[in-house]
Amino acid sequence: MACYAALLHQPPASPSPCTSGRVGSCRVRPPPLLQRRAPPLSVRARISPRCSYAAAGESAGAGAGEQPAAALRRVLGTPGAHQAPACYDALSARLVERAGFRACFTSGFSISAARLGLPDVGLMSYGEMIDQGRLITEAVSIPVIGDADNGYGNCMNVKRTVKGFIKAGFAGIILEDQVSPKACGHTQGRKVVSREEAIMHIKAAVDARKESGSDIVIVARTDSRQALSLDEALWRARAFADAGADVLFIDALASREEMMVFCAVSPGVPKMVRSTL
């Protein structure tokens, strides 16, 4: 089961060097900044925007010539649960990569807060998400899953959204079945579109992927667990898998038992979950 969490790992600070064996007697002298001279430009280290922070002998991001979607599918193809922390800009994405995670995803809630200073209530547009996403994907080498809300309209809008996310360099795209304007997954009172419309949106996403010659990972999310019932959410998850979704995501699962039931749906399809359980 693939899972994601909006948590960033922060490595412990390195202990300060101390030559004294007495506790509390260590004093670190500040470096003589005024005596330092900057090295000439010819010998300064250059930092690539796609540098990898994987451990020695391990590749966290896409290999040479490997497409972002292929790198994400490689992660999903390995057994176990894989954390993919949230990011909202290029710097936060680099922190995720530097911490050693193999993938990350864009948080619509965080991007709305960072760009607009407003809650995630459907105010972010397709163009703003593409603009922010392109900066993020260009900053890291690990695959990035993009939050595309509900596709920003009908099936034609969904197709345009998928193609735009592909061009922006995303490895995956999350599409949900909420009505417009959508609401953050942490809120109550969400509403979802009909079964038929939700399935058509996933089929439109699959068509857009084929038309683009891409292999972007389609993550089908349903908010019907909170809006309607667990049974409805499980039905939609099965239908999304039959429509061609690569990863299934039921938001707002209420217990570990519900997670276990969800994992039994379409056993060969990876699952995504967001929970504090």
C-alpha positions, 0 to 999 in steps of 0.5 A: 500500500502506498501512503503519503503524509504531510510530514517533513523529516528534519535530521538532528543537528550535528553536535558542536566540536568540543576539545574539553571533557568538562560539561558546559565548558565547550566554547565554539569560536566564530570563524574569522569571517573578515579574513576569508576571501570568496573563491574565484568563480572558476572554482566555486561549486555549482549546484544543479537544480536536479541534484539528487540527495539519495544515499550512496549506491541508491537512486531516489529520483529518476535515473538518466533518461528516465521519465518522472512517471517511470520513476514513480511507477518504479517506487509503486512497484516495490513492496511496502508502504512509501511515504511521500511528504507534501510540498508547496514550492521548490524549496519545500520539495528540495527539503523532501528530497534531501531528507531521503524520500523517494517521492513527494506530492503537491498539497493544494491546501498548502499552495493556496495558503502560500500563494493566496493566504487563503484556505483550500476552497477552490480558489486556486486555478488550473494556471496557478497550479501548473505554474507552481508545479513546474517550479517544483518539478524543475527543482528536484529529481524525485517524482512529484504527484500533482494535486489537480483538485477535481480537474477544474470542470467537465471531462474536456477540462479534465483532459486539458488538466492532465495534458498540462500536468504532463507538460509541467513535469509531474509524475502523477496526478490526483483527481477527486470527485468533489463538486465545484467549488471543492473544499479541503479534505479536512473539512466537513460538508463536502459534496461529490458528483454523481457516480457516472460523472466521476467515472467519466472524469477518470476515463477522460484522464486516461484518454488524455494520457493516451493522446499525449503518449505519456505514462503519467500515474493517475490517482483517483480520489473519492471524497464520498466516505465523508460525503455519503458512506464507506460502501459508496466510497468502496464502490467508486474505488472499484469503478475507478480501477475498472476505468483505468486509474493506477492508484486508488485514494479514499479520503477521510477513512475513519479507522484502521479497519476501514483501511484494511477493507479499502486495501482489499478492493482491487488488490492489484492496484496501489492505494493512497491514504492520508490519515493520522491514525 
